[in-house]
Amino acid sequence: MALLGPSLVMKETSMPSKLPDGWIQRIFAAMQGNYGTRFMNQWKTGQVLPDGSDAGVVNAMNHWAEKMGGTSAATIKRALEQLPEEPPSLPQWMALLRRCYMEPSVLRLGNDLTAEQIATNKRRIAELIASVKNNV
């Protein structure tokens, strides 16, 4: 049985409409590792695609990837660490993701520069701009 379906392509948007390549494959592999055929059999149709994968599993993976678009890796990792006893359906998995939500780590700039540092930075920026204009 082939677990991995065709490559999932992430659209170029600010909020992805699908998970990045490989994430859904790793999620389904983790689910299969935890639940075995009980998880995979929920999606199988028996229709074999040219690459050897099951059409139902590929469809499920694509659907899950779309529904989880924009979910952080930290949230997914935390949810995989708290799997229920029985294999989850997509609605159950999405509920688990909501309970396991972790705010993505983002670089936040503080206002801890002094007025002198700001003035120095502004002068340096002006010098760099002038240098670029002179070299063009």
HELIX and SHEET records of a PDB file:
HELIX    1   1 TRP A   23  TYR A   35  1                                  13    
HELIX    2   2 THR A   37  MET A   40  1                                   4    
HELIX    3   3 ALA A   55  LYS A   67  1                                  13    
HELIX    4   4 ALA A   73  LEU A   80  1                                   8    
HELIX    5   5 LEU A   90  ARG A   99  1                                  10    
HELIX    6   6 ALA A  115  ASN A  135  1                                  21    
END                                                                             
